[in-house]
Every structure is written in structure tokens, then in C-alpha cells.
């Protein structure tokens, strides 16, 4: 029995797909800003903080990197209410994505920090700069330039993993696809269209990040 393709429903579904894509973009924008900020703090703390802080960051990184993102999401959304902490689906999704991304990018940022010659820090301190000034003005910009391609890839991966948050009813792209498929019974066409939307988002986001990185960090970004 042959299968007849039917995309006639797509005209009425454009609004839902656009809303889902917009929510996906919002999720990754918040996650990128918050996750990168936390990863910079975490990488710095893991190298220059007190022993207790270093161990705490190390435990956090190991837990997140060695457990499934779906389990982390469910723990935050379904588990925390058991101890009185209730989060709405969107906030829970943002928190889970941020914590997950930060754990991975701590290692990426840390590699960048290690790539900056120690002599530059020592020379800046000898000139009278404070350690925080040295980190922000000298070490961090060079580290970001080194790790920017890896950081960009991690952001793209996190955007694709955002599909998981549909499991707690966050109305992002995959959630809207599931709803459309349930109404139209056109699974092949629905997920084909959504796959193409994810592809466009991924390629577009990568180009945007590369272009922005070149502008902000210099021509060494590729």
C-alpha cells in the first residue's frame, strides 16, 4: 500500500511551528548567556579558588557530565517539588539546560585558560594589576578566542538537546511538532518539516555565532 504525501495542513500549522521555533531560540539564548557566565566562574574557581570550592565544582561537573540530561530535567521538574521547590516548566527547562551546558563548558573554558601562557599573568601582576583585572582584561579574552569554536559547537548541541524539554510540556519546536502530528496524523510530513526547521536554526545559529565571534574576538575565530 503506497503512502501519499500531504503537506496541505502546513499552511494552518505555520503559526504553531513559528511559535515553537521562537521558544527554542529563547531557550538557547538564555542558556548560552547564563551557562557561559557560570562556566567562566566555574573554570576560574576550579583553578584559583580554595580547595573546597575546587572539589565542589569538580563533583558538579562529574555528576552532570555522567548522567542523562532527561534525568536532570525530571529531577528538577518532578523531584524538587518533593522538598517544596516548585518551578514552572519554562523555568525548570532553562535551569536544567543552563546547569547542563555550564558543566560541559567549564571544561572547555578551563582548557582555554590553561592555553594562556602563565608568564603573561606574572608580568601583569608585576606591573601592579590586580588578579581580577589580569583575568578579565588579559587572560579571559585570549582564552575565549582559543575555545570559541568548541564553545560554538556546544551551544549548537545544547539547542538540539532542547527538544527534550518537550517532555515537561514546554511549548518549544518538538512539543508543537508532537501536537501537530497528533492532530493531523501526518507523522512523516510533520517531523520532516520540523527536521528542516532545526537544520535551518542550527546552520543559522552557527553562522551568527561565527560572525559575531569574529567581530568581538578578532579574525582568529573560525
C-alpha positions as CSV (number, residue, x, y, z in Angstrom):
1,X,0.0,0.0,0.0
2,X,1.6,3.3,-1.1
3,X,1.9,6.4,1.1
4,X,0.6,9.7,-0.3
5,X,2.4,12.8,0.9
6,X,0.2,15.6,2.0
7,X,1.5,19.0,3.1
8,X,-1.8,20.8,2.8
9,X,-2.0,21.2,6.6
10,X,1.2,23.1,6.7
11,X,-0.4,26.5,5.9
12,X,-2.5,26.3,9.0
13,X,0.4,25.0,11.1
14,X,2.9,27.7,10.2
15,X,2.0,29.8,13.3
16,X,2.5,26.9,15.7
17,X,5.8,26.0,14.1
18,X,7.0,29.6,14.3
19,X,6.0,29.8,18.0
20,X,7.8,26.6,18.7
21,X,10.9,27.8,16.9
22,X,10.8,31.2,18.8
23,X,10.6,29.3,22.1
24,X,13.6,27.2,21.1
25,X,15.5,30.3,20.3
26,X,14.6,31.9,23.6
27,X,15.7,28.8,25.5
28,X,19.1,28.7,23.8
29,X,19.6,32.4,24.2
30,X,19.1,32.3,27.9
31,X,21.1,29.1,28.3
32,X,24.0,30.5,26.3
33,X,24.3,33.7,28.4
34,X,23.7,32.1,31.8
35,X,25.7,28.9,31.0
36,X,28.7,30.7,29.6
37,X,28.8,33.1,32.6
38,X,28.6,30.2,35.1
39,X,31.2,28.2,33.2
40,X,33.7,31.2,33.3
41,X,33.1,31.5,37.1
42,X,33.4,27.7,37.5
43,X,36.6,27.4,35.4
44,X,38.2,30.3,37.3
45,X,37.1,28.9,40.7
46,X,38.4,25.4,39.8
47,X,41.9,26.9,39.1
48,X,42.2,29.7,41.6
49,X,39.6,29.0,44.3
50,X,40.0,27.4,47.7
51,X,40.3,23.6,47.9
52,X,36.7,23.1,49.0
53,X,35.4,25.1,46.1
54,X,37.6,23.2,43.6
55,X,36.2,19.9,44.9
56,X,32.6,21.1,44.8
57,X,32.9,22.3,41.2
58,X,34.6,19.0,40.3
59,X,31.8,17.0,41.8
60,X,29.2,19.1,40.0
61,X,30.9,18.6,36.6
62,X,31.2,14.9,37.1
63,X,27.6,14.5,38.1
64,X,26.2,16.5,35.2
65,X,28.5,15.0,32.6
66,X,27.8,11.4,33.6
67,X,24.0,11.5,33.9
68,X,21.4,11.9,31.2
69,X,20.0,15.3,30.5
70,X,16.5,13.9,30.6
71,X,17.1,12.6,34.2
72,X,18.4,16.0,35.2
73,X,15.4,17.7,33.8
74,X,13.0,15.3,35.5
75,X,14.8,15.7,38.8
76,X,14.4,19.5,38.7
77,X,10.8,19.5,37.5
78,X,9.4,16.4,39.2
79,X,11.9,15.7,42.0
80,X,12.4,19.2,43.6
81,X,8.6,19.7,44.4
82,X,9.0,16.8,46.9
83,X,11.1,19.1,49.0
84,X,8.9,22.1,48.4
85,X,10.7,23.7,45.4
86,X,8.2,24.1,42.6
87,X,9.2,25.5,39.2
88,X,7.0,26.2,36.2
89,X,8.0,24.2,33.1
90,X,9.8,27.0,31.3
91,X,11.9,28.0,34.3
92,X,12.7,24.3,35.0
93,X,13.8,23.8,31.4
94,X,16.0,26.9,31.5
95,X,17.6,25.9,34.8
96,X,18.3,22.3,33.6
97,X,19.7,23.5,30.3
98,X,21.9,26.1,32.0
99,X,23.3,23.7,34.5
100,X,24.0,21.1,31.8
101,X,25.7,23.5,29.5
102,X,27.8,25.1,32.2
103,X,29.2,21.7,33.3
104,X,30.4,21.0,29.8
105,X,31.7,24.5,29.1
106,X,33.6,24.6,32.4
107,X,36.0,22.1,30.8
108,X,36.1,24.0,27.5
109,X,36.8,27.4,29.2
110,X,39.3,25.7,31.5
111,X,41.2,24.4,28.5
112,X,41.3,27.9,27.1
113,X,42.6,29.3,30.4
114,X,45.3,26.7,30.5
115,X,46.4,27.7,27.0
116,X,47.3,31.2,28.0
117,X,51.0,31.4,29.0
118,X,51.4,31.8,32.7
119,X,54.1,34.3,32.1
120,X,51.5,36.9,30.9
121,X,49.8,36.7,34.3
122,X,53.0,37.0,36.2
123,X,54.1,40.0,34.1
124,X,50.8,41.8,34.5
125,X,50.9,41.2,38.3
126,X,54.4,42.6,38.4
127,X,53.1,45.7,36.7
128,X,50.7,46.3,39.5
129,X,47.4,44.9,38.1
130,X,45.1,43.1,40.4
131,X,44.4,39.4,39.8
132,X,40.8,40.1,38.8
133,X,42.0,42.7,36.3
134,X,44.5,40.3,34.9
135,X,41.9,37.6,34.5
136,X,39.2,39.9,32.9
137,X,41.4,42.0,30.7
138,X,44.3,39.7,29.7
139,X,43.6,36.0,30.3
140,X,39.9,35.6,29.6
141,X,39.9,37.4,26.1
142,X,42.7,35.2,24.9
143,X,41.1,32.0,26.3
144,X,37.8,32.8,24.7
145,X,39.5,33.2,21.3
146,X,41.1,29.8,21.7
147,X,38.0,28.0,22.7
148,X,35.4,29.8,20.7
149,X,34.9,27.1,18.0
150,X,34.4,24.5,20.7
151,X,32.0,26.8,22.6
152,X,30.0,27.4,19.4
153,X,29.6,23.7,18.9
154,X,28.5,23.2,22.5
155,X,25.8,25.9,22.0
156,X,24.5,24.1,18.9
157,X,24.4,20.8,20.7
158,X,22.5,22.3,23.6
159,X,20.0,23.8,21.2
160,X,19.4,20.4,19.7
161,X,19.1,18.9,23.1
162,X,16.4,21.4,24.0
163,X,14.0,19.1,22.2
164,X,14.0,17.1,25.4
165,X,12.1,19.8,27.4
166,X,9.0,19.0,25.4
167,X,8.7,16.1,27.9
168,X,7.6,18.6,30.6
169,X,5.2,20.5,28.3
170,X,7.4,23.4,27.3
171,X,5.9,24.6,24.1
172,X,9.1,24.6,22.0
173,X,9.5,23.2,18.5
174,X,9.4,19.5,19.3
175,X,6.3,20.0,21.5
176,X,4.5,21.8,18.7
177,X,5.5,19.0,16.3
178,X,4.0,16.4,18.6
179,X,0.8,18.4,18.9
180,X,0.6,18.8,15.1
181,X,1.2,15.1,14.5
182,X,-1.5,14.2,16.9
183,X,-4.0,16.4,15.1
184,X,-3.1,15.7,11.5
185,X,-1.9,12.1,11.8
186,X,0.8,13.1,9.3
187,X,3.9,12.0,11.2
188,X,6.3,11.8,8.2
189,X,5.4,15.2,6.9
190,X,5.4,16.8,10.4
191,X,8.7,15.6,11.5
192,X,10.3,16.2,8.1
193,X,9.3,19.8,8.3
194,X,10.5,20.2,11.9
195,X,13.7,18.5,11.0
196,X,14.3,21.1,8.3
197,X,13.4,23.9,10.8
198,X,16.0,22.5,13.2
199,X,18.6,22.3,10.4
200,X,17.9,26.0,9.5
201,X,18.2,27.0,13.1
202,X,21.4,25.1,13.6
203,X,23.1,26.5,10.4
204,X,21.8,30.0,11.1
205,X,22.9,30.0,14.7
206,X,26.4,28.7,13.8
207,X,26.8,31.4,11.2
208,X,25.6,34.1,13.6
209,X,28.0,32.9,16.3
210,X,30.9,32.7,14.0
211,X,30.2,36.1,12.5
212,X,29.7,37.6,16.0
213,X,32.8,35.9,17.3
214,X,35.0,37.4,14.5
215,X,33.6,40.8,15.3
216,X,34.0,40.6,19.0
217,X,37.2,38.5,19.4
218,X,39.1,39.2,16.2
219,X,39.9,37.4,13.0
220,X,41.3,34.3,14.8
221,X,37.8,33.0,15.2
222,X,36.7,30.4,12.6
